[in-house]
């Protein structure tokens, strides 16, 4: 049954990303306790440029192959060759940009950092294209093994380096080692003999063109605030902002994001039936919002406790930033579902239009926020942008899937209502516990337990029966 295969595939992807992010968290805690916010700020600046180049030059080989009903080795060879050419181009662009970028930010240490970090996207691009066969069959435990191998090796190297006084190079090594070892593991699990060929280039070109255009805009969207802030605030403050941002997107990156690959495969399997596609979209949105909304709000109301426990006293400013930025993440899972929906319907042009709208809004809001109120202005700009983009996403869903705004709101209103009860209960409890000066771990545990209990009870009162299991309650009419 497609639903159950999709759920199992999503479970493996979520487990893969969750375990990977858990290892990243442990690595982050170790590094944050030893290194300074300025160390993180330096590497984050370099990582921002790498991310832009990587996204701009990304070629959606996996997505293009998933769209095809059949493919053979010639398709894999073409995909490998395209990625090889892309990797060479990434290297050239980074080498050419390193010196002027370092001059612009008045820190020549960025030159060697950029050169080493560039190995990461190159290694990821040269991973075995045969991994796509597992994705087509909705089998993702191999992805779990690849992810785990890379993260464990990276953790060991980073900890060894930082304990031996390597400083910020431990952060650089962690990023690069994860990519390199992941690529090596992909060839062990999905053997493929590389061969250079562009015989099937026409099967990738149209899809790649629209997707690449959208990626260029998305790259600027995701990194604009960091590029601007890195120029106008000190590296310590920038490091606090970057770490807060990374913590805020943990739910969407570790749980929702990986599940979308399985969801896209399921969408692609039924893309000839508009009615089934509409129902599948509504079910997918219900599930992702069921998880992401309470988690994002929970992070927001306990941000000070999370930062105190994980990072320590040197990161106190990150707590306030985390509390606000986590709210700006709320619409992201909705977009991730819409993104998979568009790709399954071969509508990358719509993704480009959405990205262009976001870029125009972001340029205006973030620039104005930075000019008027510095760091705080950028954070408020992100909140306003999130609210505006939520409306944009819903309008595009109405156009693409023929699902009205009222139906979209009705699809998730019970999640919103139960989350409101959760926030009220958790906030009240924190107010009552404040005079007691409890340890942060105790207060966080009590607040989280109360929030979860109230949230689950709220869903039950509203007719959502979680005991039915994810594959069944999403289909239940009482949800609507």
Residue pairs with C-beta under 8 A, 6 or more apart in sequence:
2 266
2 269
2 270
3 266
3 471
3 475
4 471
5 138
5 266
6 138
6 262
6 263
6 265
6 266
7 470
7 471
8 138
9 138
9 139
9 140
9 261
9 262
9 265
10 258
10 259
10 262
10 263
12 139
12 140
12 141
12 143
12 144
12 262
13 140
13 143
13 144
13 258
13 259
13 261
13 262
14 254
14 255
14 258
14 259
15 144
16 140
16 143
16 144
16 146
16 147
16 148
16 258
17 147
17 253
17 254
17 255
17 257
17 258
18 254
18 255
19 144
19 147
19 148
19 151
20 147
20 148
20 150
20 151
20 254
21 250
21 253
21 254
22 254
23 148
23 151
23 152
23 154
23 155
24 151
25 250
25 310
26 155
27 154
27 155
27 158
27 159
27 174
28 243
28 310
28 311
29 310
29 311
30 158
30 159
30 162
31 40
31 158
31 162
31 170
31 171
31 174
32 40
32 243
32 310
32 311
32 312
32 314
32 315
33 311
33 312
34 162
34 163
35 162
35 167
35 168
35 170
35 171
36 236
36 239
36 314
37 235
37 236
37 237
37 238
37 239
37 240
37 243
37 314
37 315
38 234
38 235
38 236
38 239
39 167
39 168
39 171
39 239
40 168
40 171
40 239
40 242
40 243
41 230
41 234
41 235
41 236
41 237
41 238
41 239
41 242
42 107
42 109
42 110
42 113
42 168
42 235
42 239
43 113
43 117
43 168
43 171
43 172
44 226
44 230
44 238
44 239
44 242
45 105
45 107
45 110
45 226
45 230
45 235
45 238
46 110
46 113
46 114
46 117
46 172
47 117
47 175
48 223
48 226
48 227
48 230
49 94
49 97
49 101
49 114
49 227
50 94
50 114
50 117
50 118
50 120
50 121
51 219
51 222
51 223
52 219
52 220
52 223
52 227
53 90
53 93
53 94
53 97
53 121
53 219
54 90
54 121
54 219
55 215
55 216
55 218
55 219
55 222
56 212
56 215
56 216
56 219
57 86
57 89
57 90
57 93
57 212
58 86
58 211
58 212
58 215
59 82
59 83
59 86
59 125
59 204
59 208
59 212
60 207
60 208
60 211
60 212
61 79
61 82
61 83
61 129
61 132
61 204
62 131
62 132
62 135
63 207
63 211
63 264
63 343
64 79
64 203
64 204
64 207
64 208
65 71
65 75
65 76
65 79
65 129
65 132
65 136
66 132
66 135
66 136
66 264
66 265
66 268
67 207
67 268
67 343
67 346
68 75
68 203
71 132
73 195
74 197
74 199
74 200
75 200
75 203
76 129
76 130
76 132
76 192
77 194
77 195
77 196
77 197
77 199
77 200
78 197
78 198
78 199
78 200
78 201
78 203
78 204
79 129
79 132
79 204
80 126
80 129
80 192
80 194
80 195
80 196
81 196
81 197
81 198
82 198
82 201
82 204
82 208
83 125
83 126
83 129
84 125
84 126
84 196
86 125
87 121
87 122
87 125
87 126
90 118
90 121
90 122
90 125
91 118
91 122
94 114
94 115
94 118
95 115
95 118
97 114
98 110
98 111
98 114
98 115
99 111
101 110
101 114
102 108
102 109
102 110
102 111
102 114
104 231
105 230
105 231
107 235
113 168
113 172
116 172
116 173
116 176
117 172
117 175
117 176
119 176
119 179
119 180
120 175
120 176
120 178
120 179
120 180
121 179
123 176
123 179
123 180
123 182
123 183
124 179
124 182
124 183
126 183
127 146
127 182
127 183
127 186
127 187
128 183
128 186
128 187
128 189
128 190
128 191
128 192
129 192
130 190
130 191
130 192
131 142
131 143
131 146
131 186
131 189
131 190
133 190
134 140
134 142
134 143
134 190
135 143
135 261
135 265
136 265
138 262
138 265
138 266
140 261
140 262
142 189
142 190
143 258
145 185
145 189
146 182
146 185
146 186
146 189
147 182
149 181
149 182
149 184
149 185
150 177
150 178
150 179
150 180
150 181
150 182
150 185
151 178
153 177
153 178
153 181
154 173
154 174
154 175
154 176
154 177
154 178
154 181
155 174
157 173
157 174
157 177
158 170
158 171
158 173
158 174
158 177
159 170
161 169
161 170
161 173
162 170
166 173
207 346
207 348
210 348
210 349
210 351
210 352
211 348
211 351
213 348
213 352
214 348
214 351
214 352
214 355
217 352
217 355
217 356
217 358
217 359
218 355
220 359
221 355
221 358
221 359
221 362
224 359
224 362
224 363
224 366
225 362
225 366
225 378
225 381
225 382
226 238
226 241
226 242
226 245
228 366
228 367
228 370
228 378
229 238
229 241
229 370
229 375
229 378
230 238
232 370
232 374
233 241
233 374
233 375
237 317
237 375
240 315
240 317
240 318
240 321
241 318
241 321
241 375
241 378
243 311
243 315
243 318
244 307
244 318
244 319
244 321
244 322
244 325
245 321
245 325
247 299
247 306
247 307
247 310
247 318
247 322
247 326
248 296
248 299
248 322
248 325
248 326
248 328
248 329
249 329
249 332
250 299
251 291
251 292
251 295
251 296
251 299
251 329
252 292
252 329
252 332
252 333
252 336
255 291
255 292
256 288
256 291
256 292
256 332
256 333
256 336
257 336
259 288
260 336
260 337
260 339
260 340
261 340
263 284
263 337
263 340
264 340
264 343
264 344
266 280
267 277
267 280
267 281
267 340
267 341
267 343
267 344
267 345
268 343
268 344
270 276
270 277
270 280
271 277
271 344
271 345
271 346
274 402
277 341
277 344
277 345
277 401
278 401
278 402
278 403
281 337
281 338
281 341
281 397
281 401
281 403
282 403
282 407
282 411
283 474
283 475
284 337
284 340
285 333
285 334
285 337
285 408
285 411
285 412
286 411
286 412
286 415
286 474
286 479
287 470
287 474
288 333
288 334
288 336
288 337
289 333
289 334
289 412
289 415
290 415
291 333
292 329
292 330
292 332
292 333
293 330
293 412
293 415
293 416
293 419
294 415
294 418
294 419
294 422
294 451
294 452
294 455
296 326
296 327
296 329
296 330
297 326
297 327
297 330
297 419
297 422
297 423
298 422
298 426
298 448
298 451
299 306
299 322
299 323
299 326
300 322
300 323
300 324
300 326
300 327
301 323
301 423
301 426
301 427
301 430
301 447
302 426
302 430
302 444
302 447
302 448
303 319
303 320
303 322
303 323
303 326
304 319
304 320
304 323
305 440
305 443
305 444
305 447
306 319
306 322
306 444
307 315
307 316
307 318
307 319
307 322
308 316
308 319
308 440
309 440
309 441
309 444
311 318
321 375
321 379
324 379
324 380
324 382
324 383
325 379
325 382
327 383
327 386
328 379
328 382
328 383
328 385
328 386
329 386
330 386
330 390
331 386
331 387
331 389
331 390
331 393
334 390
334 393
334 394
335 354
335 389
335 393
338 354
338 393
338 396
338 397
338 400
339 351
341 397
341 400
341 401
342 348
342 350
342 351
342 400
343 351
345 400
347 400
350 396
350 400
353 396
354 392
354 393
354 396
357 389
357 392
358 385
358 389
358 392
361 385
361 388
361 389
362 381
362 385
365 381
365 382
365 384
365 385
366 378
366 381
366 382
366 385
368 377
368 381
369 376
369 377
369 378
369 379
369 380
369 381
370 377
370 378
370 381
371 377
373 380
394 405
394 408
395 405
397 403
397 408
398 404
398 405
398 408
410 480
411 480
414 459
414 462
414 463
414 464
414 479
415 459
417 458
417 462
418 455
418 458
418 459
418 462
418 464
419 455
419 458
421 454
421 455
421 457
421 458
422 451
422 452
422 454
422 455
422 458
423 451
425 450
425 451
425 454
426 447
426 450
426 451
426 454
429 446
429 447
429 450
430 443
430 447
433 443
433 446
433 447
438 446
456 466
459 466
460 466
463 478
463 479
464 473
464 478
464 479
465 473
465 476
465 478
466 473
468 476
473 479
